[in-house]
């Protein structure tokens, strides 16, 4: 059985990791351990670069805490603000004990103006979504994408595809020279 460390205690991110590994490697067995990994970036990453750095930092923290694992999984969500429009983004990184590092970026979408305005005033995306939609702890549920699409797309389905993409290098390491 292979040990997979998920650098989050968010149920959505744990579920995404489990589903991705089970779909990409259906003949293998995995043990999943969640760990609240440190991103060492701001609570609300505000650029694509900072979001990716947060995901990579979480991988490093997971490796330090669980050096005996077979895989380490990290997902970091952030925003990209070009002053006129603001977009939600997310990076998923999956590293293996073999030194393979797969990366993927989730589909991005434009954030509604009222939420973008609150983020520009210093609020994080999750609380801004909670305020607009009158809910609590939306980021551990369907999140903003679920509310905006009336659950046609939710956080799990959006991130699952990206997690599968991040496993491509692990499924086909012979196709990549930079392992």
Secondary structure, 3 states (H helix, E strand, C coil): CEEEEECCCCHHHHHHHHHHHHHHCCCCCEEEEECCCCCCCCCCECCHHHHHHHHHHHHHHHHHHCCCCCEEEEEEEEEEECCCCEEEEEEEEEEECCCCEEEEECCCEECCHHHHHHHHCCCCHHHHHHHHHCCCCHHHCCHHHHHHCCCCCCHHHHHHHHHHHHCHHHHCHHHCCCC
